[in-house]
């Protein structure tokens, strides 16, 4: 069989292919052969597209194990305030953005640090009113678990006098009896996000409704744009962590039309109110699109984040004696949901940031195994910002996968140390974001970014992983090696997605998901621009070409 695509004159790491490999042949969307340039050129036919890699490094396509495609596509139309600090800089950026986007529509900034206005002043409506008062404005925090709205946005959302948004979320009130502008967790944030054209369709709480064909087309365009952005960053597979039947339909339309440049896995997101019976909603997703869209898991939230004091902890918060927060799903209900999902053969992925949330999640997965018997379930814990030392050794025996983000530790990816490290408490630092401890225990590790919570680029994430510094001299160094990072972004992600037999390695018969890298990956330990994605191939289709 002649190859459809051949890449020669490449460098390939031994962790991905046999020593001496410099070339690859691809046919019908799969890897046909690996070998030397001479051996692989023998697979060329009259219509074969031959690419000279020019000595660039060839890798399997990156597997992004935790992102939000629809949200990410939406943020590409927003103002990125991640690098911005100080009132004047924020004011100038927002006024420039407003001038470039005239009208009465709500303005959004995202990736906003909790200390954007200084360590001693969290954002509030008064600060935002001093910048823009006559037009609704909302700033989304860097972790997407908090937002700050100006008075106009709060009025239009009907929450200036406050609102009961249910357990685990809060419209924070000021001393004057009015909302101060801070909205903690999704149920509160959603009140203001409903003011946008999307009306929350990209959010975690959306559960469907009548959508016009015009809006469906708009939404698919945002998702397609997010997929193109993935391809630009070398990503060929993505686990989209905020699934519902509406998104499933949009993604199916794109996949069937051949318009998605990235393969997608989509879970069903559920809350406590859905209970075990809610798991049946995954049947509304419809069939997979083989090779491009797959379902088969549910997504749960056990807690929030430290910066809003919604992370569930084993012991008290240092600044709040007697307070450990509350689980978003009560243990008995969470266990029952895990048991039912596991019984149905579904994978469970649970957001767990606090050490108490991680423990409760492990307990739920253990309950499922006890009730249903052992199977290769690969239930996942998303994030694991902190974990109690005694719980580290519970992960591997239960077959749990650690899905983690190297751009999340404070001090990395431009994130300040405060207020997170202080709210977290020093006693938790030794086992915070414990990549090394987890990998050394043989626990499967899959990397991602939680985009748009953090920058999407796997190369930037690896740079952050390699340059992470301990927060104190007496706590362990949790860094892992470059090769271990690459495996967490390829083979590890494929394993977590039950795709290890088709992705994550360069092997004959595997999907032709490939990335060519300009520069030296080893240089990422020193500089974030030491390497860049030059070419992305997904299923033999070139989805990004950044070569000169």
C-alpha positions as CSV (number, residue, x, y, z in Angstrom):
1,X,0.0,0.0,0.0
2,X,1.5,3.4,-1.0
3,X,1.7,6.0,1.8
4,X,-0.5,9.1,1.7
5,X,2.0,11.0,3.8
6,X,5.7,10.5,4.5
7,X,7.9,12.5,6.9
8,X,11.6,12.1,6.6
9,X,14.7,13.7,8.2
10,X,13.2,13.8,11.6
11,X,14.5,13.3,15.1
12,X,12.5,10.8,17.3
13,X,13.0,10.0,21.0
14,X,13.5,6.4,22.1
15,X,10.5,6.7,24.4
16,X,8.3,6.9,21.4
17,X,9.8,4.8,18.7
18,X,12.7,2.3,18.1
19,X,16.2,3.8,18.1
20,X,17.4,5.0,14.7
21,X,13.9,6.0,13.5
22,X,14.1,9.2,11.3
23,X,11.0,8.8,9.1
24,X,7.4,7.7,9.2
25,X,4.9,6.6,6.6
26,X,1.1,7.1,7.0
27,X,-1.8,5.6,5.0
28,X,-5.5,5.8,5.5
29,X,-5.2,7.8,8.7
30,X,-2.9,5.4,10.4
31,X,0.8,4.9,10.8
32,X,2.0,2.5,8.1
33,X,5.7,2.1,9.0
34,X,8.6,3.7,10.9
35,X,12.3,3.5,10.0
36,X,15.2,5.2,8.3
37,X,14.6,7.7,5.5
38,X,15.7,5.2,2.9
39,X,13.4,2.5,4.2
40,X,10.4,4.8,4.5
41,X,10.9,6.4,1.1
42,X,10.2,3.0,-0.4
43,X,6.6,3.4,0.6
44,X,6.1,6.5,-1.6
45,X,3.7,6.4,-4.5
46,X,2.9,8.9,-7.2
47,X,0.5,10.8,-5.0
48,X,2.4,10.6,-1.7
49,X,2.9,13.9,0.1
50,X,6.6,13.9,1.3
51,X,7.6,16.3,4.0
52,X,11.2,16.9,4.9
53,X,11.2,17.6,8.7
54,X,14.5,19.4,8.4
55,X,15.8,17.8,11.5
56,X,12.8,18.8,13.6
57,X,11.7,16.5,16.4
58,X,8.7,14.2,15.7
59,X,6.3,13.4,18.5
60,X,2.9,11.7,18.9
61,X,0.2,14.3,18.9
62,X,-0.4,15.8,22.4
63,X,-3.4,14.6,24.4
64,X,-5.0,17.5,26.3
65,X,-6.6,15.6,29.2
66,X,-8.7,18.4,30.7
67,X,-10.0,21.5,28.9
68,X,-13.3,23.2,28.1
69,X,-13.6,23.7,24.4
70,X,-16.8,25.7,24.3
71,X,-15.7,28.0,27.1
72,X,-12.3,28.3,25.5
73,X,-13.8,29.3,22.2
74,X,-15.8,31.9,24.0
75,X,-12.8,33.4,25.8
76,X,-11.0,33.9,22.5
77,X,-13.5,36.8,22.0
78,X,-12.8,38.2,25.5
79,X,-10.0,40.3,27.0
80,X,-7.1,38.2,28.5
81,X,-6.1,40.0,31.7
82,X,-3.8,37.2,32.9
83,X,-0.6,39.4,32.6
84,X,-2.3,42.5,33.9
85,X,-1.7,43.9,37.5
86,X,-2.6,47.3,39.0
87,X,-5.6,49.6,38.7
88,X,-4.1,51.8,36.0
89,X,-3.0,48.9,33.7
90,X,-6.4,47.2,34.2
91,X,-8.3,50.4,33.5
92,X,-6.3,51.1,30.3
93,X,-6.8,47.5,29.1
94,X,-10.5,47.5,29.7
95,X,-11.2,50.9,28.2
96,X,-9.2,49.9,25.1
97,X,-11.2,46.7,24.9
98,X,-14.5,48.5,25.3
99,X,-13.5,51.0,22.6
100,X,-12.7,48.1,20.2
101,X,-16.0,46.5,21.0
102,X,-18.6,49.3,21.0
103,X,-22.3,48.7,21.9
104,X,-24.3,47.8,24.9
105,X,-23.2,44.1,25.2
106,X,-21.6,42.9,28.4
107,X,-17.8,43.0,28.4
108,X,-15.8,40.1,29.7
109,X,-12.3,39.9,30.9
110,X,-10.8,36.5,31.8
111,X,-7.7,34.9,33.5
112,X,-8.0,37.6,36.2
113,X,-5.8,37.1,39.2
114,X,-7.3,37.5,42.7
115,X,-4.6,40.1,43.4
116,X,-5.0,42.1,40.2
117,X,-5.6,45.2,42.3
118,X,-3.1,44.3,45.0
119,X,-2.7,41.7,47.7
120,X,-4.9,43.7,50.1
121,X,-7.8,44.4,47.8
122,X,-9.9,41.8,46.0
123,X,-11.8,43.2,43.0
124,X,-15.3,44.5,43.7
125,X,-18.1,46.4,41.9
126,X,-16.8,49.8,43.1
127,X,-13.4,49.3,41.5
128,X,-15.0,48.1,38.3
129,X,-17.5,51.0,38.4
130,X,-14.5,53.4,38.6
131,X,-13.4,51.9,35.2
132,X,-16.7,51.3,33.4
133,X,-20.0,52.2,35.0
134,X,-22.5,52.6,32.1
135,X,-22.0,49.2,30.5
136,X,-22.2,45.7,32.1
137,X,-18.7,44.4,32.9
138,X,-17.7,41.0,34.3
139,X,-14.2,39.7,35.1
140,X,-13.7,36.0,35.3
141,X,-11.0,34.7,37.7
142,X,-8.0,32.8,36.6
143,X,-9.5,29.5,38.0
144,X,-13.0,30.2,36.6
145,X,-14.5,29.6,40.0
146,X,-15.1,33.3,40.8
147,X,-16.1,36.4,39.0
148,X,-16.5,40.1,39.7
149,X,-19.2,42.3,38.2
150,X,-19.8,46.0,38.1
151,X,-23.0,47.5,39.4
152,X,-24.7,47.7,36.0
153,X,-24.1,43.9,35.4
154,X,-25.5,43.1,38.9
155,X,-28.6,45.2,38.3
156,X,-29.3,43.6,34.9
157,X,-28.8,40.2,36.4
158,X,-31.2,41.0,39.2
159,X,-28.7,40.2,42.0
160,X,-27.6,43.6,43.2
161,X,-29.7,43.0,46.4
162,X,-28.3,39.5,46.6
163,X,-29.6,36.0,45.7
164,X,-29.8,32.5,47.0
165,X,-27.8,30.5,44.5
166,X,-27.8,27.2,46.3
167,X,-25.2,25.3,48.3
168,X,-21.5,25.8,47.4
169,X,-22.0,29.1,45.7
170,X,-22.4,32.7,46.9
171,X,-23.3,36.2,45.8
172,X,-21.0,38.0,48.3
173,X,-22.7,40.9,50.1
174,X,-21.1,44.2,51.2
175,X,-21.5,46.1,54.4
176,X,-23.9,48.4,52.6
177,X,-26.4,45.6,52.2
178,X,-25.8,45.3,48.4
179,X,-23.8,42.7,46.5
180,X,-20.2,43.7,46.5
181,X,-19.6,42.3,43.0
182,X,-17.9,39.0,43.9
183,X,-19.6,35.9,42.7
184,X,-18.3,32.6,44.0
185,X,-18.7,29.4,42.1
186,X,-20.7,28.6,39.0
187,X,-24.2,29.0,40.2
188,X,-23.5,32.6,41.2
189,X,-21.4,33.4,38.2
190,X,-24.0,32.1,35.8
191,X,-26.4,34.8,36.8
192,X,-24.2,37.4,35.1
193,X,-23.0,35.2,32.3
194,X,-26.6,34.9,31.2
195,X,-26.4,38.4,30.0
196,X,-24.1,37.4,27.1
197,X,-25.2,36.3,23.7
198,X,-24.4,32.7,24.7
199,X,-26.8,32.9,27.7
200,X,-24.8,30.3,29.6
201,X,-24.8,27.7,26.8
202,X,-21.0,27.4,27.2
203,X,-21.3,27.1,30.9
204,X,-21.2,24.2,33.3
205,X,-24.8,24.7,34.4
206,X,-26.5,24.6,30.9
207,X,-29.1,21.9,30.6
208,X,-30.6,22.6,27.2
209,X,-33.6,24.5,25.9
210,X,-34.8,25.9,22.6
211,X,-31.8,27.2,20.6
212,X,-32.2,28.9,17.2
213,X,-30.3,27.6,14.2
214,X,-28.5,30.9,14.1
215,X,-27.3,30.4,17.6
216,X,-26.3,26.8,17.0
217,X,-24.2,27.9,14.0
218,X,-22.6,30.6,16.2
219,X,-21.8,28.1,18.9
220,X,-20.4,25.5,16.5
221,X,-18.2,28.3,15.1
222,X,-16.8,29.0,18.6
223,X,-16.1,25.3,19.1
224,X,-14.4,24.9,15.7
225,X,-12.3,28.0,16.5
226,X,-11.2,26.3,19.8
227,X,-10.4,23.1,17.9
228,X,-8.2,25.1,15.5
229,X,-6.4,26.7,18.5
230,X,-5.8,23.2,19.8
231,X,-4.2,22.2,16.5
232,X,-2.0,25.3,16.6
233,X,-0.6,24.0,19.9
234,X,0.0,20.4,18.7
235,X,-3.1,18.9,20.3
236,X,-4.7,16.1,18.5
237,X,-7.0,14.6,21.2
238,X,-8.9,16.6,23.9
239,X,-11.0,15.6,26.9
240,X,-13.7,18.3,27.1
241,X,-14.8,18.4,30.7
242,X,-18.1,20.1,30.7
243,X,-20.4,17.9,28.7
244,X,-24.2,18.0,28.2
245,X,-26.5,16.8,25.4
246,X,-26.4,20.2,23.7
247,X,-22.6,20.2,23.4
248,X,-22.8,16.5,22.3
249,X,-25.0,17.5,19.4
250,X,-22.8,20.4,18.3
251,X,-19.7,18.2,18.4
252,X,-21.4,15.4,16.5
253,X,-22.4,17.9,13.8
254,X,-18.8,19.1,13.5
255,X,-17.3,15.6,13.6
256,X,-19.7,14.1,11.0
257,X,-19.0,17.1,8.7
258,X,-15.2,16.5,9.1
259,X,-14.8,20.0,10.6
260,X,-13.1,19.1,13.8
261,X,-9.3,19.3,13.8
262,X,-9.1,17.5,17.1
263,X,-10.5,14.2,18.5
264,X,-12.8,14.9,21.4
265,X,-14.0,12.9,24.4
266,X,-17.0,14.3,26.2
267,X,-18.4,13.4,29.6
268,X,-21.8,14.0,31.1
269,X,-21.5,16.6,33.9
270,X,-23.7,16.0,36.9
271,X,-24.5,17.6,40.2
272,X,-25.8,16.2,43.5
273,X,-29.4,17.1,42.6
274,X,-29.2,14.6,39.7
275,X,-28.4,11.7,41.9
276,X,-27.6,8.2,40.6
277,X,-30.7,8.3,38.4
278,X,-29.3,11.3,36.5
279,X,-26.6,9.1,34.9
280,X,-29.1,7.8,32.5
281,X,-29.0,11.3,30.8
282,X,-25.8,10.1,29.0
283,X,-28.1,8.1,26.7
284,X,-29.3,11.4,25.3
285,X,-25.8,12.0,23.9
286,X,-26.5,9.6,21.1
287,X,-23.8,7.4,19.4
288,X,-20.1,8.1,19.2
289,X,-18.5,9.2,16.0
290,X,-15.8,6.6,15.6
291,X,-12.3,8.0,15.8
292,X,-13.5,11.6,16.4
293,X,-16.1,11.8,19.2
294,X,-16.6,9.5,22.2
295,X,-18.6,9.5,25.4
296,X,-18.5,6.9,28.1
297,X,-17.8,9.0,31.3
298,X,-19.4,11.3,33.8
299,X,-17.9,14.4,35.4
300,X,-18.5,15.4,39.0
301,X,-17.4,18.2,41.2
302,X,-16.5,17.4,44.8
303,X,-15.4,20.9,45.7
304,X,-14.3,24.3,44.4
305,X,-10.9,26.1,44.9
306,X,-8.8,27.5,47.7
307,X,-9.1,31.1,46.7
308,X,-12.8,31.2,47.4
309,X,-12.5,28.9,50.5
310,X,-14.6,26.3,48.7
311,X,-11.9,23.6,48.5
312,X,-12.9,20.8,50.8
313,X,-10.1,20.1,53.4
314,X,-9.3,17.4,55.8
315,X,-8.3,19.9,58.5
316,X,-9.3,23.5,59.2
317,X,-8.3,26.4,57.0
318,X,-5.5,28.2,58.9
319,X,-7.4,31.5,58.7
320,X,-10.8,30.0,59.6
321,X,-10.7,27.8,62.7
322,X,-13.4,25.2,62.7
323,X,-14.0,25.5,58.9
324,X,-13.2,22.9,56.3
325,X,-15.8,23.9,53.6
326,X,-18.5,21.5,52.5
327,X,-18.6,18.8,49.8
328,X,-20.6,19.7,46.7
329,X,-21.9,16.2,46.7
330,X,-22.7,14.5,50.0
331,X,-20.7,11.3,50.6
332,X,-23.6,8.9,50.5
333,X,-24.9,10.4,47.2
334,X,-21.5,10.6,45.7
335,X,-20.8,7.0,46.5
336,X,-24.1,6.0,45.0
337,X,-23.4,7.9,41.8
338,X,-20.0,6.3,41.5
339,X,-21.5,2.8,42.1
340,X,-24.1,3.4,39.4
341,X,-21.7,4.8,36.9
342,X,-19.2,2.0,37.5
343,X,-22.0,-0.6,37.2
344,X,-22.9,0.9,33.8
345,X,-19.2,0.6,32.7
346,X,-18.7,4.4,32.7
347,X,-15.5,6.1,33.8
348,X,-15.9,8.7,36.5
349,X,-13.9,12.0,36.5
350,X,-14.1,14.1,39.6
351,X,-12.9,17.6,40.2
352,X,-11.1,17.5,43.6
353,X,-8.8,20.3,44.7
354,X,-8.7,20.1,48.5
355,X,-7.2,17.2,50.4
356,X,-10.7,16.5,51.8
357,X,-12.2,16.3,48.4
358,X,-9.5,14.0,47.1
359,X,-10.1,11.7,50.1
360,X,-13.9,11.7,49.6
361,X,-13.4,10.9,45.9
362,X,-11.1,8.0,46.6
363,X,-13.7,6.8,49.1
364,X,-16.4,6.9,46.4
365,X,-14.2,5.0,43.9
366,X,-13.5,2.4,46.6
367,X,-17.2,2.1,47.3
368,X,-17.8,1.4,43.6
369,X,-15.1,-1.3,43.5
370,X,-16.5,-2.9,46.6
371,X,-20.1,-2.9,45.3
372,X,-19.4,-4.0,41.7
373,X,-16.1,-5.8,41.9
374,X,-12.7,-4.9,40.4
375,X,-12.5,-3.8,36.7
376,X,-10.3,-1.7,34.6
377,X,-12.4,1.4,35.3
378,X,-9.6,4.0,35.3
379,X,-11.6,6.4,37.4
380,X,-9.9,9.8,37.4
381,X,-9.2,12.5,39.9
382,X,-9.0,15.9,38.2
383,X,-6.4,18.4,39.7
384,X,-5.3,17.0,43.1
385,X,-4.0,20.4,44.2
386,X,-3.5,18.9,47.7
387,X,-3.7,15.4,49.1
388,X,-3.2,14.0,52.6
389,X,0.1,12.0,52.7
390,X,-1.8,8.8,53.9
391,X,-4.0,9.0,50.8
392,X,-1.2,8.9,48.3
393,X,-0.8,5.1,48.6
394,X,-4.5,4.5,48.0
395,X,-4.5,5.7,44.4
396,X,-2.7,2.8,42.6
397,X,-4.5,-0.1,44.2
398,X,-7.8,1.3,43.0
399,X,-6.5,1.9,39.5
400,X,-7.1,5.7,39.8
401,X,-5.7,8.0,37.2
402,X,-4.2,11.4,38.2
403,X,-5.3,14.0,35.7
404,X,-3.2,17.1,36.6
405,X,-2.2,20.5,35.2
406,X,1.4,21.7,35.4
407,X,0.2,25.3,34.9
408,X,-1.8,25.3,38.1
409,X,0.7,25.6,41.0
410,X,0.9,29.2,42.4
411,X,4.2,30.6,41.3
412,X,3.9,29.0,37.8
413,X,2.4,30.3,34.6
414,X,2.5,33.8,35.9
415,X,0.3,33.0,38.9
416,X,1.2,34.8,42.1
417,X,1.8,32.8,45.2
418,X,-0.8,34.7,47.1
419,X,-3.5,34.4,48.2
420,X,-3.6,30.7,47.4
421,X,-0.6,29.4,49.4
422,X,-1.6,31.3,52.6
423,X,-5.3,30.2,52.3
424,X,-4.1,26.6,51.7
425,X,-1.9,26.6,54.7
426,X,1.7,25.7,55.0
427,X,1.0,22.2,56.4
428,X,-0.4,21.2,53.0
429,X,2.6,22.5,51.0
430,X,4.7,19.3,51.1
431,X,2.1,17.3,49.2
432,X,0.6,20.1,47.0
433,X,0.5,19.3,43.3
434,X,2.5,16.1,44.0
435,X,3.5,15.0,40.5
436,X,6.8,13.3,41.6
437,X,5.2,11.5,44.5
438,X,2.3,10.3,42.3
439,X,4.5,9.1,39.5
440,X,7.0,7.4,41.8
441,X,4.1,5.3,43.1
442,X,3.3,4.1,39.6
443,X,0.0,6.0,39.4
444,X,-1.0,6.8,35.8
445,X,-0.4,10.5,35.2
446,X,-2.1,12.5,32.5
447,X,-1.4,16.2,31.9
448,X,-3.6,19.0,30.6
449,X,-4.2,22.7,31.3
450,X,-7.9,23.2,32.2
451,X,-8.0,25.8,29.4
452,X,-9.3,28.5,29.4
453,X,-8.4,28.4,33.1
454,X,-4.7,28.4,32.1
455,X,-2.8,28.8,28.8
456,X,-3.4,25.9,26.4
457,X,0.1,25.3,25.0
458,X,1.5,21.9,26.1
459,X,5.0,23.2,25.5
460,X,4.4,26.1,27.8
461,X,2.9,23.8,30.4
462,X,6.0,21.6,30.2
463,X,8.2,24.6,30.6
464,X,6.2,25.4,33.8
465,X,6.6,21.9,35.0
466,X,10.3,21.9,34.5
467,X,10.9,25.3,36.1
468,X,8.6,24.9,39.1
469,X,10.3,25.9,42.3
470,X,9.4,24.6,45.8
471,X,7.6,27.2,47.9
472,X,10.1,26.7,50.8
473,X,13.5,25.0,51.1
474,X,12.2,22.3,53.4
475,X,9.4,20.9,51.1
476,X,9.9,18.2,48.4
477,X,10.7,19.1,44.8
478,X,7.7,17.7,42.9
479,X,9.2,18.2,39.4
480,X,9.4,15.3,36.9
481,X,11.8,15.0,33.9
482,X,11.2,16.2,30.4
483,X,10.6,12.7,29.1
484,X,8.1,12.0,31.9
485,X,6.3,15.3,31.0
486,X,6.1,14.2,27.4
487,X,4.7,10.8,28.3
488,X,2.1,12.5,30.6
489,X,1.0,14.5,27.6
490,X,1.0,11.6,25.1
491,X,0.9,8.0,26.3
492,X,-0.4,9.0,29.8
493,X,-3.3,11.0,28.3
494,X,-4.1,8.2,25.9
495,X,-4.2,5.7,28.7
496,X,-6.5,7.9,30.8
497,X,-8.8,8.1,27.7
498,X,-8.8,4.3,27.0
499,X,-7.0,5.0,23.8
500,X,-3.6,3.5,24.6
501,X,-3.9,1.0,21.8
502,X,-4.3,3.7,19.1
503,X,-2.6,6.9,20.4
504,X,0.2,8.3,22.4
505,X,3.0,6.3,20.7
506,X,4.5,6.1,17.3
507,X,3.7,2.5,16.3
508,X,2.4,0.9,13.1
509,X,-1.4,0.7,13.2
510,X,-1.7,3.7,15.5
511,X,-3.6,6.8,14.5
512,X,-1.5,9.2,12.4
513,X,-1.6,11.9,15.1
514,X,1.8,13.7,14.8
515,X,3.6,16.8,15.8
516,X,6.8,18.4,14.5
517,X,8.7,20.6,16.9
518,X,11.0,23.5,16.0
519,X,13.8,24.1,18.5
520,X,15.0,22.0,21.4
521,X,12.6,20.6,23.9
522,X,15.4,20.4,26.4
523,X,15.6,24.2,26.3
524,X,12.2,24.4,27.9
525,X,13.9,24.0,31.2
526,X,15.4,27.4,30.7
527,X,13.1,29.4,28.3
528,X,9.4,29.1,27.3
529,X,10.2,30.0,23.7
530,X,12.9,27.3,23.3
531,X,10.5,25.2,21.2
532,X,7.4,25.7,19.2
533,X,4.9,23.6,17.2
534,X,5.8,23.6,13.5
535,X,3.3,21.1,12.2
536,X,0.3,19.2,13.5
537,X,-1.2,16.1,11.8
538,X,-4.4,14.5,13.0
539,X,-5.4,11.3,11.2
540,X,-3.1,12.1,8.3
541,X,-4.8,15.5,7.9
542,X,-2.5,18.5,8.3
543,X,-4.4,20.6,10.9
544,X,-1.7,23.2,11.5
545,X,1.3,24.2,9.4
546,X,3.5,26.8,11.0
547,X,6.7,26.0,9.0
548,X,8.4,28.9,7.2
